[in-house]
Structure formats: C-alpha cells, structure tokens
Amino acid sequence: MSNPNLQCRVRVLDHLVLTVSSIPQSVRFYSQVLGMRGEQFTAADGKNRWALLFGQSKINLHQKGREFTPHAKTPLPGTADLCFLTDAPLSEWQAHLATHQIEIEQGPVPRTGTRGPIMSLYIRDPDGNLIEIGQPQT
C-alpha cells in the first residue's frame, strides 16, 4: 500500500542509537578499528553525550542503565546488526583487523546491499553487535 501524500515520507537516516556497556570502550573500538571519530557534544537538553561520526552519518551512544529518554522499549547492548560500506579492499581489512586482534566471524562472503552486490566481512564489537564491513562490487 503506497502513501498518496508524497510529502509525508522520510528521505534519509539522520542517526541511530546504540546502547553500550562502556562508552569509552565503544569509542575506542569504533575509532581504532572502523576509523570513525568519537565526539562528545552538548545535546539540546544541555547534557553531554557521545557520538561516533563517519561520512555523513552519526551513531549516538547511550550508556546501559543511563539511557536518555525517550529511548527504545528494550535498550540493550549487543542487539544491533549493522552494515558499513568501504572502498578499501577486504584483503586490507583482513590485515587491519588482524593487527587489532579482531576475529572475523565470517567472510569474505557475497551479499546484497542497498545499491547492489557487496562482498562482506563480519565481526563483533565489544558488546557483541554484529558488524558487517561491505565492499560494493562493480
């Protein structure tokens, strides 16, 4: 069923929220392993929060047990399954992950991304979230 009011539709994901066991540990992992930038910012309510920035996207971090409201009905660490795209060859990622002693759970394996075929590696973050690193195939 389509929406006849074409003005009422979303166009882009602004951010998502991950509930984590340890903000410092998560910032370290996503910065050192995935190349994101951890940044503390002051939210509209005046409270200091942490985010991970990469490309045109952002992941806000909530500390387990101290989540900001409103939040997911059941905010828990380790419940996410995220796919990030890369331009770097997966062989370089395999070497990079090895230097950080990150186990590759699966891959390289073929998958289908938003814009077509990708080749992916799967790892886990410190909370056990499934992280897919996908390289678009042309």
N, C-alpha and C positions, 0 to 999 in steps of 0.2 A: 504494500500500500504506500503510495507516494504522498508527499505533503504538497497540497496545491498552493500553499503560501510559500513561495520560494525565498521570501525574506527571512523566514524562520528556519534557518539551518546553520549548523556550525561549519566553520571553514578551516580551522587549524587547532591543534592541541597546544595550549599555552604552556602548561606544566603538568607534571604528575607528582604525587607524593609517595615517598617510600617511608614506612615506619621501620626504624632500625634499632638494633640493640645498643649500638655505640656510634654516635655521630663522628667522633674523631677517627675511629677505625674505618667507617664507611667513607669518609672524606679521603683518607689515606689510600684506600683501595681504588676508588673511582678515579682519583687524581693520578696515582702512580701507575696503575695497571691499564686504565682505559683513557688516560690523557684528558680527563675533564678538569675543570677548575672549581675548587671548593671556594665558596664565598659566603661570608656572614653578611646579612643585610638586616635592616630595620623594616619590619612589616608595617602595614597601615595602622595596626593597633599599637605601635610603638615598641613591640617586643623584638628582641634579636632572634633571628632564625638562621639556618644554614641551607644552602642550595648548592647543587652541582650544575655548572654551566658547560655547554658544549654546542658548537654550531649555533643554531637559532633556537635551541631548546634548553629547558631547565627542569631539574628534579629537585623538589623541596624535600628536606629531611625532617622527619618527626622522631623524636626520641621515644622509644617504647615506654608507656606509662605516663608520659608528659606530652601527649599529642595536643596540638592546637585544635580548637573547635571552630567550625564543625569538622568532623573527620569521618572516615569510613566507618561503617557499622561495626566491623570487627578488625581494627587495625593491628596487624601482627607482622613481625619481621619474617622474612622468608616465604612470603606468599605471592611474590611477583614473578612474572616471566616476561623479560624484556629483550627486544632485538635492536641492536645498534648497527648501523651500516658503516663500512670503512672503505677507503680507497686503497689501503695498503694490502699487498698480497698476504694470503693467510699463512704462507710459509714464514713471513716476517713476524706475524702474530704468534705463531707457534714458538719461535725463538724467543720473542719478547716475554711470553707467558712463562717459558721455562726459566728465564732469568729471575722471575718473581716467584718461582716455585708454585705456579698456579696449574693445577691439574686440568687437562682438557677432558671433559666428560664424554664428549662425542665430537666427531668430525675430523677433517672436513667432510661435510655431507651436503647434497643438493637440497635446496628448499625453495619456496616461492615467497618472494617479498611483495610489497605493495605495488611496485612497478615492474615486476618480472622475476626471472630466476636469480637466485643468490646462492653462493656457496658459504656454508656456515661452520663455525666452531661453537661449542657450548662449554661454558664454565659456570662456576658458582661464586657469588660474592660472599663476604664474611657471614651474612645471615642465611645463606643457602638459597637466595633468589637465583633463578635460572637466568643466565646472561648469554644471549646469542650474539656473536660477532659475525656479521654477514658482509660478504663482498659481492656487489652486483656483478652478474655475468652478462657480457655483451655478445 
